[in-house]
């Protein structure tokens, strides 16, 4: 390439507090952590920005944090990764976003998030997202839905390629899909939620779901078929866009104008899946911005997501090309 692919991420920034537990707690259950709490940088938007930067893109991050110590650390951490931070706004008197994460021995996780300043993203962030040209604009659902909708409309009017990650699926998701994002990325559980909104035709999604790089083991026999049907049904309503339903160790289902295909996964021994889905999204954006076709871009994203699951943490686990190669044998193409 003559220059690095340009990726802009409009999304959330959080401080993650992670606990390793013997098993994920059920309703009303108290579980003692097996060690001390760890603090790290996170938030789906920030994770995706770091993932894209580590895989070779020139990245700009747009979003909101508090004018507190957590916000200052989040900004400094992104800058240290080479991510542009001029689009970050510190909101006076508001706490930065915070996530509490529990991780079990198999690497599965549960997450609770306090949005904090992320919930105050607005028109200023939409303008900042388009302040400079980019090859791909990544949008994730931990910021207000009207902001995402406005960004999708402006991107469509300006011919900017978009990747929308509806994780978690917010109220108003149907309106976002009506804006016809270029790419929609969801896991199987999220695809099932969208199916309940009438956006999936013909098939049904497996509610098991998860990010890329789940622990080794055979997935349910019909999981691939369910993912394929979910992707095809969702794509039917996107007006020529692409849909990816991630299926953990089974890979991903890709649907678009050329039809529906299954993209194989990369078997790894997972220790923590917290950042794997964000690694997938960031990698997909870089691969698309680098000129890869749909199936090739999803294959690259599967490899990055699997590699991220082999290490603990969110941003700390996000891979560079050498990490992807070491974990999966896949040579990063950009």
N, C-alpha and C positions, 0 to 999 in steps of 0.2 A: 504494500500500500504506500501511496505517496505521503499520506499523513494518517495520524491516529484517528480512529472512528470517534465521533463526538456523541456522547450520551448525556441527556439531562434527566434528572430524577426529581419528580415532585412528590414528596411524601413525608413520612414521619421520622422523628428522631427520639430515641428513648435511652434511658439508662436501664440496663438489665441487671436484676438481682437474681442469681441462679442458685438453686439448691439441688444437690444430688440426694435422691431419696430411694429407699428400698423398693417402693412401688408408688405409683401415682395415687394420691388420696382420693377416696370416694366421698360422697356427700356426708358432711358431718364428721369426717374422720380427720384425726391429727396424726401426721406422720413425722417422725424425727429424721432430720437430715443426717446423712452419713459423714458429713464434714461441715466446715464453715461455709458461709455464704460468699459467693464471688460477685464482684461488680464489674460490669463491662459495658461498652457502647453497643447500642442496638437500635431498634426501630426498623420497620420493613424498608422504608425509604433509604435511610442511611446505610443499612446493610447492603441493599441493592447497588447503591452508589459505590461503596467500597469494593464490592464484588466486581463491578464493571471496571473500576480503576485498576485493580490487581490483574485483570485479564487484558489490559492494554489500551483501554479507552481513555479519552480525555473527557472527564466527567464534571458536571456541575450539579450541585445539590441545592434544591429549593425547598424551604419549609420554615417552621417556627420552633423556637426553643424558648425557655424562660431566661430571664436575666439573672440566673442563679449559678452556683458553682457547677452544677450538673450541665447546664447549657454551655458554659465556657469550655468544659472538658469535651463535650460532644463536638463543638466547633473545632477545637484544637486537634482532636483525633482525626477528623475528616481532612483537615488541612495537611496533617502529617502523612496521609495516604495519597496526597496529590489531588484531592477532590476540591474543586472550586467552591468557595463558601460565600461569595458575595450575595448569593440569593437567599441566605439564611437571615431571618429576622428574629431578634431577641425581643420578646414581649415583656414590658415592665410589669412587675408585680404578679407574675404568673409562674407557676412551677413548670419545669421541663417534664416531658413525658417519662413515665416509669413503667417497667414491666417486671412482674414476679414470675419466675420460671421454675418449674420442678421437672427434673429429668430422672428417669428410672434407669436401672442397670442395662436395659436393652437399647437405650438411647431415645426412647419415646418421651414426649414432653407434654406438659400442659402449661398454658400461659394466661395470665390475667394482666390487663393493661389499663393504666390510668393515662388518658390522653394528654392531660395538661395543656401546654401551649399548642400542641398539634391540632387541637380542636378549634383554634383561632385562625388557622390558615384561611386566606380570603382572596379578594381581587388582587391585592399586592403580589401574592405568590403566583397567581396566574400570569400576571404581567412579567414577573421575574423569570418564569419558566421559558418565556419567548424572547428574553432580552438578547440572546445570541443564538445563532443557528445551531441546529443539532441534527444528527442523522436519525436518532431514535429518542422519543420522549417516553419515559417510564412513569406510570402512575400506579400508586398502591392505595389500598382502601382504609388506611388508618388516619385519614384526614377527611374533612367534611365532604359529603357527596356533591353539594353544589359546586365546590371548587373543582372536583374531578370532571363534572359535567361541562363546566365552562372551559376547562383545558382541552377536553376532547373536541368541543365545537370549534375552538380556535385552531386546533391542530388540523382538523379536517378541512377547514376553510383555507389553511395555508399549505396543505399538502405535506404535513409532517407525520411521519410514521409513528404510531403509538403502540405501546405494550401496556395493557391494563391488567393488573394483578388484583383480583377481587378476593383478598384474603385479609380479614374475614369478609364474608358477603354482607354488605350493609343494607339497611333499609334504603330503598330507592335504587337498588341494583338494576331493576328492569329499565329505569330511565337511563342509566349509564349505558346499558347494552343498546338501547335505542339510538345512541349517538354513534354506533358502529365503529368501535375501536378497531385498529388494524389487526391487533393480536389480543386475545383474551387468554390468560393463564389462570387455571384453578386446579386444585386437587380434586379427588373423587368426592370427598365430603362436600366441598364447595359446589361442585357440579350438581350434586343432589339437591342442595339448597336452591340453586338457580332453577332446577327442574320444577321445584315447587312453585316458582313464580310463573310457570308456563313458558319458559325459555328453552325447554329441551323437548324435542319431538321424536317420537318413535321408540326411544330407548329409555333406560333408567340408569341412574348412577349408583355405584356401590358406596355406601355411607362410611366405609372403613377409612379410605383415603389416607393422605399424608404427603409430606414433601418428598422430594427426590432423596434417594439414598437410605431407605429404611433398612433395618437389619436383614442379613441374609436369611433366606428361607423361601419356600415355594409360596407364591401368592395364591389366593383362591382361584380355582380353575377357571371361573367365569369372569374374573376381574378384568382381564384384558378386553373381553367382549363388551362388558358393561362400560368401560372407559371409552372404547371406540364408539359405542352408540351415543353416549353422553356428548362426546366431542362433536359428532356429526349433527346431533340434534341442536346443540347450541350454535354451531356454525351456520345452520340454516337460517337463523334470524339475524345474522350480522352483515348481510349485504356485501358478501365477497371477502370478509375478513377471515382470519385464521383463529382456531381454538386449540389450545393444548390442555389436556387433562393429565396431570402427572399421577403416576401410579406406583411411586416408590421403587422398590427393587425390580418391578415389572417394566419400568421405563415410562413411556408416555404415549398417549393417543393424540395424533395430530389430524385435524380436519380443516379443510379449506376448499377453495374453488377447484383444486385438482383432485378432490376426493379425500378419503380418510385412510391413514396408514398408522401402523403401530411402530414406534421407535423403541428398540430394545434398550433395557437399562444396563448398568454396569454393576455387577455384584461386588459389594464391599462389606467389610465388617464395620458396622456403624456403632459409634459410641455416643453420638449426640446429634439429633436431627434438627435442632433449633434453627440454625441458619441455612439448612440445605435448600429450602424452597426459595429463599432470597438469593442464594448463589445461582440457582437455576434461572431465575428471572434476570439477574444482572448479566449472566453469561449469554442468555438468549439475546438480550439487547445488543451486546457487543458483537455477537456472531452475525446478527442481522445487519448491523451498521457496517460490518466488514464485508458484506456482500454475499454471505452464504445463502443458499436456498433454504426453503422452509424445513425440509427433513434434515439437512446438514446442520442447520442452526439448532434444532431441537436435540439432535445427537450430542452436539457440543455442550448444550445446557444440561443434559442428563449426566454427562461426565463430570461437569463442575459441581453439580448438586451432590453426586455420589461422593466426590472427593471431600466436600465440606462435611459430610456426615462422619468421616473417619477421625475428626478432631473435635474437641469440646469447645463450647462457646459459640457465640453468634458471629460477630465480626472477626474475632480471633481465629476462627476456623475457616474463613473464606479463602479459597485457594488461589494461588498463582499458577501460571502454565506448568511449571515444574511439579507442583503439587498434584495437579490433575493427571499428569503423565505417571507419576509415581504411584498414585492410588488406583488408577484405572487402565493404564497403558494407552490412553488416548492422547495424541499429540495435539495441543491447542492450535487451531488453524490460523489464528490472526497474527 
